[in-house]
């Protein structure tokens, strides 16, 4: 793992200033209340003035953070400095109040946990190492626990070491959980953002034809007016050859614009009928033919028992999803792809089968998740990170589809089974 990956320098990692400020206020006032209860209510002795000074400095730093720092989002490095200070501030308080034996010593892992959730892995590792170092120091070097000198209780060294071990395990566990949780959340958010981009682009392209037809209809009248006026001007000018030549050019270009708009209008009318509804068989044939134009592989549509020839809306979600899985089959197949269509009153089922290497065992259970990559040597380096599969699966599921991923099918490669309840397409 290189430096840029460890610290995720290419990503815009931030920690919300208000979040950090509130967390630090909770810690500061909690510390203040705790030491006052112990000293004045329980009447246990410890360095109270020094503890007040440490808490006061922490309060001052938090006021500076709240009112002097103008940005709302703290960068990774800047946020880590405040978390690092919090580590040393709490460690100082713990040193004065019993070290590792202090019940509040578990709170020393909080800055690292915050970092694991919001900041980079590199920052989290650094804070984790420093936290571990401070815990070791506080285990063997600290002032007596308040009440310890009054023989309230005593503990052997192995008990201290047990506390240290428990806190370190908690530190590692919670940090790992935070890193994985934040990473998975970020990946899924990024994938969903790309999904929205794909859908927006598809709908934009779909609406573009309608806009072009509307423009053709609206511009037809003014273009015709320009042509008529230009012809009248030519008649009035008469023998002025230079001006007549310019007017002829204007008339010819106006006519050309009219012809272009007529083509756009006719094409849109044709596409409107096509876009209104379509049967699965026709849609699959259209997609297969588009791949046959760019691939020499044998792509077959096998229609068996297609008894429910229901017409569906030709939505961008279904088109993109089907194209994605058929495209993957064509991409990874050796020479053949079979697409089986079956339907009745209870189910519409499409099986996409290829003779490629199949879905590797190490990712078959994760298929449909974003940003996954197989270690299989059978797949080429350009196999991708599973984002297209995630987009296709999500889009088809939004249209009521169910997907099953298998391997070792009849052709020996991957098998994708898509199915719908026909009632989903009945409005």
C-alpha positions as CSV (number, residue, x, y, z in Angstrom):
1,X,0.0,0.0,0.0
2,X,1.6,3.3,-1.1
3,X,1.4,6.7,0.7
4,X,-1.4,8.1,-1.4
5,X,-3.6,5.0,-0.8
6,X,-2.8,4.9,3.0
7,X,-3.6,8.5,3.6
8,X,-6.2,8.7,0.7
9,X,-4.6,12.0,-0.5
10,X,-6.7,11.9,-3.7
11,X,-9.9,11.9,-1.7
12,X,-11.5,15.0,0.0
13,X,-11.5,13.7,3.6
14,X,-13.0,16.1,6.1
15,X,-14.2,16.1,9.7
16,X,-17.1,18.4,10.4
17,X,-16.0,21.2,12.7
18,X,-19.3,21.3,14.6
19,X,-19.2,17.6,15.2
20,X,-15.6,17.7,16.6
21,X,-16.5,20.8,18.7
22,X,-19.5,19.2,20.3
23,X,-17.6,16.0,21.0
24,X,-14.8,18.0,22.7
25,X,-17.3,20.0,24.8
26,X,-18.9,16.8,26.0
27,X,-15.4,15.4,27.0
28,X,-14.3,18.7,28.7
29,X,-17.5,19.1,30.8
30,X,-17.5,15.4,31.6
31,X,-14.0,15.6,32.9
32,X,-14.8,18.7,34.9
33,X,-17.9,17.1,36.6
34,X,-16.0,13.8,37.2
35,X,-13.0,15.4,39.1
36,X,-15.3,17.6,41.2
37,X,-17.5,14.7,42.2
38,X,-14.4,12.6,43.2
39,X,-12.7,15.5,45.0
40,X,-15.6,17.2,46.8
41,X,-18.3,14.6,47.1
42,X,-16.2,11.4,47.6
43,X,-13.5,13.4,49.3
44,X,-10.7,11.5,47.6
45,X,-7.4,13.4,47.2
46,X,-5.5,14.0,43.9
47,X,-3.8,17.0,42.2
48,X,-7.0,19.1,41.7
49,X,-5.3,22.4,40.6
50,X,-3.2,20.6,37.9
51,X,-6.4,18.8,36.7
52,X,-8.2,22.2,36.4
53,X,-5.3,23.7,34.4
54,X,-5.4,20.7,31.9
55,X,-9.1,21.0,31.5
56,X,-8.9,24.8,31.1
57,X,-6.4,24.5,28.4
58,X,-8.6,22.0,26.6
59,X,-11.6,24.4,26.9
60,X,-9.5,27.2,25.4
61,X,-8.4,25.1,22.5
62,X,-12.0,24.2,21.8
63,X,-13.1,27.8,21.9
64,X,-10.4,28.7,19.4
65,X,-11.6,25.8,17.2
66,X,-15.2,27.0,17.4
67,X,-14.7,30.8,16.9
68,X,-11.3,31.2,15.2
69,X,-11.3,28.4,12.7
70,X,-13.4,29.7,9.9
71,X,-13.8,26.6,7.8
72,X,-16.7,24.2,8.4
73,X,-14.9,21.1,7.3
74,X,-11.5,20.3,8.8
75,X,-9.0,18.6,6.5
76,X,-7.5,15.2,7.5
77,X,-4.2,16.7,8.8
78,X,-5.8,19.6,10.6
79,X,-8.4,17.4,12.3
80,X,-5.8,14.9,13.3
81,X,-3.8,17.6,15.3
82,X,-6.9,18.3,17.5
83,X,-7.4,14.6,18.0
84,X,-3.8,14.2,18.9
85,X,-4.0,17.0,21.4
86,X,-7.1,15.3,23.0
87,X,-5.0,12.1,23.4
88,X,-2.3,13.9,25.4
89,X,-4.8,16.0,27.3
90,X,-6.7,13.0,28.5
91,X,-3.5,11.1,29.1
92,X,-2.3,13.9,31.4
93,X,-5.5,13.7,33.4
94,X,-5.3,10.0,33.7
95,X,-1.7,10.2,34.8
96,X,-2.8,12.5,37.7
97,X,-5.7,10.2,38.6
98,X,-4.5,6.6,38.7
99,X,-3.4,5.9,35.1
100,X,-4.7,2.6,33.6
101,X,-6.7,1.9,36.9
102,X,-8.9,4.9,36.3
103,X,-12.3,3.7,35.0
104,X,-12.2,6.5,32.5
105,X,-9.0,5.2,30.8
106,X,-11.2,3.4,28.2
107,X,-12.1,6.9,26.8
108,X,-8.5,7.2,25.6
109,X,-9.4,5.2,22.5
110,X,-12.1,7.7,21.4
111,X,-9.9,10.0,19.2
112,X,-8.7,7.0,17.2
113,X,-12.2,5.7,16.8
114,X,-13.3,9.2,15.5
115,X,-10.4,9.1,13.1
116,X,-11.3,5.6,11.8
117,X,-14.8,6.8,10.9
118,X,-14.0,10.2,9.3
119,X,-10.3,10.3,8.4
120,X,-7.8,8.3,6.5
121,X,-6.4,4.9,7.5
122,X,-2.9,6.4,7.8
123,X,-4.1,9.0,10.3
124,X,-5.9,6.3,12.2
125,X,-2.9,4.1,12.4
126,X,-0.7,6.9,13.7
127,X,-3.2,7.8,16.4
128,X,-3.6,4.2,17.2
129,X,0.1,3.7,17.7
130,X,0.4,6.8,19.9
131,X,-2.7,5.7,21.9
132,X,-1.1,2.3,22.5
133,X,2.2,3.9,23.6
134,X,0.4,6.2,26.0
135,X,-1.6,3.3,27.5
136,X,1.7,1.4,28.1
137,X,3.1,4.5,29.9
138,X,0.0,4.9,32.0
139,X,0.0,1.2,33.0
140,X,3.4,1.5,34.8
141,X,3.8,5.2,35.4
142,X,1.1,7.3,37.1
143,X,0.2,8.9,40.3
144,X,-1.9,6.9,42.8
145,X,-5.6,6.3,42.1
146,X,-7.7,8.6,44.3
147,X,-8.3,6.6,47.5
148,X,-5.6,4.1,46.7
149,X,-3.4,5.5,49.6
150,X,-6.4,5.0,51.9
151,X,-6.3,1.2,51.4
152,X,-9.7,1.3,49.7
153,X,-8.4,-1.4,47.3
154,X,-5.3,-2.7,45.9
155,X,-4.6,-4.7,42.6
156,X,-1.7,-6.8,41.4
157,X,0.3,-5.9,38.3
158,X,-1.2,-8.7,36.2
159,X,-4.6,-7.0,36.8
160,X,-3.2,-3.8,35.4
161,X,-1.8,-5.7,32.4
162,X,-5.2,-7.3,31.9
163,X,-6.9,-3.9,31.7
164,X,-4.2,-2.7,29.3
165,X,-4.8,-5.8,27.1
166,X,-8.6,-5.3,27.1
167,X,-8.4,-1.7,26.1
168,X,-5.9,-2.4,23.3
169,X,-8.1,-5.1,22.0
170,X,-11.1,-2.7,22.1
171,X,-8.9,-0.1,20.3
172,X,-8.0,-2.5,17.5
173,X,-11.5,-3.9,17.1
174,X,-13.3,-0.6,17.1
175,X,-10.8,1.1,14.8
176,X,-11.0,-1.7,12.3
177,X,-14.8,-1.6,12.5
178,X,-14.7,2.2,12.0
179,X,-12.4,1.9,9.0
180,X,-14.4,-0.8,7.3
181,X,-17.8,0.9,8.1
182,X,-16.6,4.3,6.8
183,X,-15.0,2.7,3.7
184,X,-18.0,0.6,2.8
185,X,-20.4,3.6,3.3
186,X,-18.2,5.8,1.1
187,X,-18.0,3.2,-1.6
188,X,-21.7,2.6,-1.7
189,X,-22.4,6.4,-1.6
190,X,-20.0,6.8,-4.6
191,X,-21.7,3.9,-6.5
192,X,-25.2,5.3,-5.8
193,X,-24.0,8.7,-7.1
194,X,-22.8,7.1,-10.3
195,X,-26.1,5.3,-10.5
196,X,-28.0,8.6,-10.4
197,X,-25.7,10.0,-13.1
198,X,-26.4,7.1,-15.3
199,X,-30.1,7.4,-14.9
200,X,-30.1,11.2,-15.4
201,X,-28.1,10.8,-18.6
202,X,-30.4,8.1,-19.9
203,X,-33.5,10.2,-19.3
204,X,-31.8,13.3,-20.7
205,X,-31.0,11.5,-23.9
206,X,-34.6,10.1,-24.0
207,X,-36.1,13.6,-23.6
208,X,-33.7,15.1,-26.1
209,X,-35.6,13.6,-29.0
210,X,-38.8,15.1,-27.9
211,X,-37.2,18.5,-27.5
212,X,-35.8,18.2,-31.0
213,X,-39.2,17.4,-32.4
214,X,-40.7,20.4,-30.6
215,X,-37.9,22.6,-31.9
216,X,-38.6,21.3,-35.5
217,X,-42.2,22.1,-35.2
218,X,-41.7,25.6,-33.7
219,X,-38.9,26.6,-36.1
220,X,-40.8,25.5,-39.2
221,X,-43.0,28.6,-39.4
222,X,-40.2,31.3,-39.0
223,X,-38.0,29.5,-41.5
224,X,-40.8,29.4,-44.0
225,X,-41.4,33.2,-43.4
226,X,-37.7,33.9,-43.9
227,X,-37.7,32.0,-47.2
228,X,-40.8,33.8,-48.5
229,X,-39.4,37.3,-47.6
230,X,-36.1,36.4,-49.2
231,X,-37.8,35.4,-52.5
232,X,-39.8,38.7,-52.5
233,X,-36.6,40.7,-51.9
234,X,-34.9,39.0,-54.8
235,X,-37.8,40.0,-57.1
236,X,-37.6,43.6,-56.0
237,X,-33.8,43.9,-56.3
238,X,-33.9,42.6,-59.9
239,X,-30.6,43.1,-61.7
240,X,-28.3,43.5,-58.7
241,X,-26.3,40.3,-59.1
242,X,-24.2,40.6,-55.9
243,X,-27.1,41.1,-53.7
244,X,-29.1,38.4,-55.5
245,X,-26.3,36.0,-55.0
246,X,-26.4,36.6,-51.2
247,X,-30.2,36.2,-51.1
248,X,-29.9,32.9,-53.1
249,X,-27.4,31.6,-50.4
250,X,-29.9,32.7,-47.7
251,X,-32.7,30.8,-49.4
252,X,-30.7,27.7,-49.9
253,X,-29.5,27.6,-46.3
254,X,-33.0,28.2,-45.0
255,X,-34.2,25.3,-47.1
256,X,-31.4,23.1,-45.7
257,X,-32.4,24.0,-42.2
258,X,-36.0,23.0,-43.0
259,X,-34.9,19.6,-44.4
260,X,-32.7,18.9,-41.3
261,X,-35.6,19.7,-39.0
262,X,-38.0,17.5,-41.0
263,X,-35.6,14.6,-40.6
264,X,-35.4,15.2,-36.9
265,X,-39.1,15.4,-36.6
266,X,-39.7,12.2,-38.6
267,X,-37.1,10.3,-36.6
268,X,-38.6,11.4,-33.3
269,X,-42.1,10.3,-34.4
270,X,-40.7,6.9,-35.4
271,X,-38.9,6.6,-32.0
272,X,-41.9,7.7,-30.0
273,X,-43.8,4.7,-31.3
274,X,-40.9,2.4,-30.5
275,X,-40.3,3.9,-27.1
276,X,-43.9,3.6,-25.9
277,X,-43.9,-0.2,-25.4
278,X,-41.9,-3.2,-26.5
279,X,-41.9,-7.0,-25.9
280,X,-39.0,-8.6,-24.1
281,X,-38.2,-10.7,-27.2
282,X,-38.0,-7.6,-29.4
283,X,-35.9,-5.7,-26.8
284,X,-33.4,-8.5,-26.5
285,X,-33.1,-8.8,-30.3
286,X,-32.4,-5.1,-30.5
287,X,-29.7,-5.3,-27.8
288,X,-28.2,-8.5,-29.3
289,X,-28.0,-6.9,-32.8
290,X,-26.2,-3.9,-31.4
291,X,-23.5,-6.2,-30.0
292,X,-23.3,-8.2,-33.2
293,X,-22.3,-5.1,-35.0
294,X,-19.1,-4.8,-32.9
295,X,-18.4,-8.4,-32.0
296,X,-17.8,-11.6,-34.1
297,X,-18.9,-13.9,-31.3
298,X,-21.9,-16.1,-31.6
299,X,-24.8,-14.5,-29.7
300,X,-28.0,-16.5,-29.8
301,X,-31.5,-15.6,-28.5
302,X,-33.4,-18.8,-27.6
303,X,-37.1,-18.3,-27.1
304,X,-38.7,-21.3,-25.4
305,X,-42.2,-21.3,-23.9
306,X,-42.4,-17.5,-24.2
307,X,-46.2,-17.7,-23.7
308,X,-46.7,-14.3,-22.0
309,X,-45.7,-11.8,-24.6
310,X,-46.4,-8.9,-22.4
311,X,-45.6,-5.4,-23.6
312,X,-43.4,-3.4,-21.2
313,X,-42.3,0.2,-21.1
314,X,-38.9,0.7,-22.7
315,X,-37.4,2.3,-19.7
316,X,-33.7,3.3,-19.4
317,X,-33.4,1.2,-16.3
318,X,-34.3,-2.1,-18.0
319,X,-32.3,-1.2,-21.2
320,X,-29.2,-0.3,-19.3
321,X,-29.4,-3.3,-17.0
322,X,-29.9,-5.8,-19.8
323,X,-27.2,-4.3,-21.9
324,X,-24.8,-4.4,-19.0
325,X,-25.2,-8.1,-18.3
326,X,-25.3,-9.1,-22.0
327,X,-22.3,-6.9,-22.6
328,X,-20.4,-8.6,-19.8
329,X,-21.3,-12.0,-21.3
330,X,-20.0,-11.0,-24.7
331,X,-16.9,-9.5,-23.2
332,X,-15.8,-12.5,-21.2
333,X,-17.0,-15.3,-23.5
334,X,-14.7,-17.2,-25.7
335,X,-17.0,-17.5,-28.7
336,X,-20.6,-18.1,-27.7
337,X,-23.3,-16.5,-25.6
338,X,-26.8,-17.9,-25.2
339,X,-29.8,-15.9,-24.0
340,X,-32.9,-17.9,-23.1
341,X,-36.3,-16.2,-22.7
342,X,-39.1,-18.0,-21.0
343,X,-42.4,-16.6,-19.7
344,X,-45.9,-17.5,-18.5
345,X,-48.5,-16.0,-16.3
346,X,-46.4,-16.3,-13.2
347,X,-42.9,-15.4,-14.3
348,X,-40.7,-13.8,-17.0
349,X,-37.2,-15.3,-16.9
350,X,-34.1,-14.4,-18.9
351,X,-30.9,-16.5,-18.6
352,X,-27.7,-15.1,-19.9
353,X,-25.0,-17.8,-20.4
354,X,-21.5,-17.6,-21.8
355,X,-18.6,-20.0,-22.4
356,X,-16.0,-17.8,-20.6
357,X,-14.1,-18.5,-17.4
358,X,-17.2,-18.0,-15.3
359,X,-17.7,-16.0,-12.0
360,X,-14.7,-16.7,-9.7
361,X,-15.5,-18.4,-6.4
362,X,-13.9,-15.6,-4.4
363,X,-16.5,-13.0,-5.5
364,X,-19.6,-15.0,-6.5
365,X,-21.2,-14.3,-3.1
366,X,-20.4,-10.6,-3.4
367,X,-21.7,-10.1,-6.9
368,X,-23.8,-7.0,-7.1
369,X,-21.7,-5.1,-4.6
370,X,-19.7,-2.1,-5.8
371,X,-15.9,-2.1,-6.0
372,X,-15.0,-5.7,-5.8
373,X,-12.2,-7.4,-7.7
374,X,-11.3,-11.0,-8.1
375,X,-7.9,-12.5,-7.5
376,X,-8.6,-15.1,-10.2
377,X,-5.9,-15.4,-12.9
378,X,-8.5,-16.5,-15.4
379,X,-9.9,-13.0,-15.7
380,X,-8.0,-10.2,-17.4
381,X,-6.7,-7.1,-15.7
382,X,-9.5,-5.1,-17.3
383,X,-12.3,-7.0,-15.5
384,X,-13.3,-3.9,-13.6
385,X,-14.4,-3.4,-10.0
386,X,-18.0,-4.6,-10.2
387,X,-19.5,-1.1,-10.5
388,X,-21.3,-1.9,-13.8
389,X,-22.8,-5.0,-12.2
390,X,-23.9,-3.0,-9.2
391,X,-25.5,-0.4,-11.4
392,X,-27.2,-3.0,-13.6
393,X,-28.5,-5.1,-10.7
394,X,-29.8,-2.0,-8.8
395,X,-31.6,-0.6,-11.8
396,X,-33.3,-4.0,-12.6
397,X,-34.2,-4.5,-9.0
398,X,-35.9,-1.1,-9.0
399,X,-38.0,-2.4,-11.9
400,X,-39.1,-5.4,-9.8
401,X,-36.4,-7.8,-11.1
402,X,-34.6,-10.5,-9.2
403,X,-31.1,-11.7,-10.0
404,X,-29.2,-14.9,-9.4
405,X,-25.5,-15.3,-10.2
406,X,-24.1,-18.8,-10.9
407,X,-21.1,-20.5,-12.6
408,X,-20.3,-23.8,-14.3
409,X,-23.5,-23.6,-16.5
410,X,-24.1,-25.6,-19.7
411,X,-21.5,-23.6,-21.6
412,X,-19.1,-23.7,-18.7
413,X,-19.1,-20.0,-18.0
414,X,-21.2,-17.5,-16.0
415,X,-24.9,-17.8,-15.8
416,X,-27.1,-14.8,-14.9
417,X,-30.8,-15.4,-14.2
418,X,-33.1,-12.4,-14.4
419,X,-36.8,-12.8,-13.5
420,X,-39.8,-10.6,-13.0
421,X,-43.4,-11.0,-11.9
422,X,-45.5,-10.1,-14.9
423,X,-47.9,-8.1,-12.7
424,X,-45.1,-5.6,-12.2
425,X,-45.6,-4.4,-15.8
426,X,-49.4,-4.2,-15.6
427,X,-50.4,-0.7,-14.8
